[in-house]
Amino acid sequence: MKNLAGERRHARQNMGWKVRKTIVMVGMMGAGKTAVGKALAEMLDVPFLDSDAEIERAANMSIAEIFARDGEAFFRDKESQVIGRLLDAEVKGVLSTGGGAFLAEANRRMISQRGVSVCLEADLPLLWNRVRHKDSRPLLRTPNPYATLAALYETRAPVYALADLRLRTRAEYSIAEMAQRVLDALRSHPDVLAEVT
């Protein structure tokens, strides 16, 4: 049984894709970067990494706790360091970043030079529907979280538009469908994905 599973894994690798650059998921909170990124990583048989999770692991604290204790500027410095380290990993994979990571010009430049950015775009009502019941978003801990999200959306959308690839998400798309759309878009970038025969 063990050998059969190994043979299937080997066959899948030999009939799929070689990831040449880390695929970096960017976009607003609630756009689906983590869920779609995980599904894409599974399709490509590569590691999935989440920059927020890596920061939390290193600090032994939640993102909300880091924001509360050290402030956003401290968090953004750590975020840049972690993204750089993950981009330099020998094994390339799929990296999901926090909503604010792509806003820093240094991060955008680093991602463009060492990876490829894929922005998942979603309309504001869909984003709100996905994030309104979650307490894990420190930026939304305000008297009017919807207004805060709307303001973030307005200021961030032009920056996300600078991503290498942009794909629109819709409520009716499943995670698997969205991951397939990302894969299809990446197929036209041989510097990122190489077909393995």
C-alpha positions as CSV (number, residue, x, y, z in Angstrom):
1,M,0.0,0.0,0.0
2,K,2.8,2.4,0.9
3,N,4.6,1.8,-2.4
4,L,1.4,2.4,-4.4
5,A,0.9,5.7,-2.7
6,G,4.5,6.6,-3.5
7,E,4.0,5.6,-7.1
8,R,0.9,7.8,-7.4
9,R,2.7,10.7,-5.9
10,H,5.7,10.2,-8.3
11,A,3.3,9.9,-11.2
12,R,1.5,13.1,-10.2
13,Q,4.8,15.0,-10.0
14,N,5.9,13.7,-13.4
15,M,2.7,14.7,-15.1
16,G,2.4,18.2,-13.5
17,W,4.3,21.3,-13.1
18,K,7.7,22.5,-11.9
19,V,7.4,25.7,-9.9
20,R,10.4,27.9,-10.8
21,K,9.4,30.9,-8.6
22,T,7.4,31.3,-5.5
23,I,3.8,32.2,-6.3
24,V,2.7,35.0,-3.9
25,M,-1.0,35.5,-3.2
26,V,-1.9,39.1,-2.5
27,G,-5.1,41.1,-2.0
28,M,-7.6,42.3,0.6
29,M,-8.4,40.4,3.8
30,G,-11.2,38.0,2.9
31,A,-10.2,37.7,-0.8
32,G,-9.3,34.0,-0.3
33,K,-5.5,34.1,-0.4
34,T,-5.0,31.4,2.1
35,A,-7.8,29.0,1.0
36,V,-7.0,29.4,-2.7
37,G,-3.3,29.3,-2.0
38,K,-3.6,26.0,-0.2
39,A,-5.6,24.5,-3.0
40,L,-3.2,25.7,-5.6
41,A,-0.2,24.3,-3.6
42,E,-1.9,21.0,-3.5
43,M,-2.6,21.0,-7.2
44,L,1.1,21.8,-7.9
45,D,2.3,19.4,-5.2
46,V,4.4,22.1,-3.6
47,P,4.6,23.6,0.0
48,F,2.1,26.2,1.1
49,L,3.3,28.9,3.4
50,D,1.5,31.8,5.1
51,S,3.5,34.8,6.1
52,D,1.2,35.7,9.0
53,A,1.4,32.2,10.4
54,E,5.2,32.3,10.1
55,I,5.3,35.6,12.0
56,E,3.0,34.2,14.7
57,R,5.2,31.1,15.0
58,A,8.4,33.1,15.3
59,A,6.9,35.6,17.8
60,N,4.8,33.0,19.7
61,M,2.0,35.5,19.6
62,S,-1.0,36.2,17.4
63,I,-1.0,39.0,14.8
64,A,-3.5,40.9,16.9
65,E,-1.3,40.5,20.0
66,I,1.8,41.8,18.0
67,F,-0.2,44.8,16.8
68,A,-1.4,45.6,20.3
69,R,2.0,45.2,22.0
70,D,4.4,46.5,19.4
71,G,2.3,48.4,16.8
72,E,1.8,48.1,13.1
73,A,5.2,49.5,12.1
74,F,7.0,46.8,14.0
75,F,4.8,44.1,12.5
76,R,5.4,45.4,9.0
77,D,9.2,45.2,9.5
78,K,8.9,41.6,10.7
79,E,6.5,40.9,7.8
80,S,9.1,42.1,5.2
81,Q,11.9,40.0,6.8
82,V,9.7,36.8,6.8
83,I,8.6,37.3,3.2
84,G,12.2,37.8,2.1
85,R,13.2,34.6,3.9
86,L,10.3,32.6,2.4
87,L,11.1,33.9,-1.1
88,D,14.7,32.7,-0.8
89,A,13.7,29.2,0.2
90,E,15.3,26.6,-2.1
91,V,12.0,24.8,-2.6
92,K,9.5,27.1,-4.3
93,G,5.9,27.0,-3.4
94,V,2.8,29.1,-2.8
95,L,3.0,31.9,-0.3
96,S,-0.1,33.7,1.1
97,T,0.6,37.2,2.5
98,G,-1.3,39.5,4.8
99,G,-3.5,42.2,3.3
100,G,-1.1,45.0,4.0
101,A,2.1,43.2,2.8
102,F,1.9,44.3,-0.8
103,L,1.4,47.9,0.1
104,A,5.1,48.4,0.9
105,E,7.1,49.3,-2.3
106,A,10.1,47.3,-1.0
107,N,7.9,44.2,-0.6
108,R,6.4,44.6,-4.1
109,R,9.9,44.9,-5.6
110,M,11.2,41.9,-3.7
111,I,8.2,39.8,-4.7
112,S,8.5,40.9,-8.4
113,Q,12.2,40.1,-8.5
114,R,12.1,36.8,-6.7
115,G,8.6,35.5,-7.3
116,V,5.3,36.3,-9.0
117,S,2.4,38.2,-7.4
118,V,-1.2,37.0,-7.9
119,C,-3.9,39.3,-6.7
120,L,-7.3,37.9,-5.9
121,E,-9.8,40.7,-6.4
122,A,-13.2,40.7,-4.7
123,D,-16.1,43.2,-4.4
124,L,-16.5,44.9,-1.1
125,P,-19.8,43.2,-0.1
126,L,-18.2,39.7,-0.6
127,L,-15.2,40.7,1.5
128,W,-17.4,42.0,4.3
129,N,-19.5,38.9,4.2
130,R,-16.3,36.8,4.7
131,V,-14.6,38.9,7.4
132,R,-17.4,40.4,9.5
133,H,-17.8,37.5,11.9
134,K,-14.0,37.0,12.5
135,D,-12.2,38.5,15.5
136,S,-8.8,37.8,14.0
137,R,-8.5,41.1,12.0
138,P,-6.8,43.7,14.1
139,L,-7.4,46.5,11.6
140,L,-11.2,46.0,11.9
141,R,-11.3,46.4,15.6
142,T,-12.9,49.9,15.2
143,P,-16.3,51.4,16.1
144,N,-17.5,50.9,12.5
145,P,-15.6,47.9,11.0
146,Y,-17.5,48.1,7.7
147,A,-16.5,51.7,7.1
148,T,-12.9,50.7,8.0
149,L,-12.9,47.9,5.5
150,A,-14.4,50.2,2.8
151,A,-11.7,52.8,3.5
152,L,-9.0,50.1,3.3
153,Y,-10.5,48.8,0.1
154,E,-10.5,52.2,-1.6
155,T,-6.8,53.0,-0.7
156,R,-5.5,49.5,-1.3
157,A,-7.2,48.6,-4.6
158,P,-4.9,50.8,-6.8
159,V,-1.8,49.2,-5.2
160,Y,-3.1,45.6,-5.7
161,A,-3.7,46.5,-9.3
162,L,0.2,46.5,-9.7
163,A,0.3,42.7,-9.2
164,D,1.8,40.6,-11.9
165,L,-1.5,38.7,-12.3
166,R,-5.1,39.7,-11.2
167,L,-8.0,37.4,-11.0
168,R,-11.6,38.3,-9.8
169,T,-13.2,36.1,-7.2
170,R,-16.9,35.7,-7.0
171,A,-19.2,34.2,-4.3
172,E,-20.3,31.4,-6.7
173,Y,-16.7,30.2,-7.4
174,S,-15.6,27.3,-5.2
175,I,-12.1,27.3,-3.8
176,A,-11.0,24.6,-6.3
177,E,-12.4,26.6,-9.2
178,M,-10.5,29.7,-8.1
179,A,-7.3,27.7,-7.7
180,Q,-7.8,26.3,-11.2
181,R,-8.2,29.8,-12.6
182,V,-5.0,30.9,-11.0
183,L,-3.2,27.8,-12.4
184,D,-4.6,28.6,-15.9
185,A,-3.4,32.2,-15.6
186,L,0.1,31.0,-14.5
187,R,0.4,28.6,-17.4
188,S,1.3,31.5,-19.7
189,H,4.3,32.3,-17.6
190,P,7.0,29.7,-18.3
191,D,9.4,31.5,-16.0
192,V,7.1,30.6,-13.1
193,L,5.7,27.2,-14.2
194,A,7.4,24.6,-16.4
195,E,5.4,21.7,-17.6
196,V,6.9,18.4,-16.6
197,T,6.5,15.6,-19.1
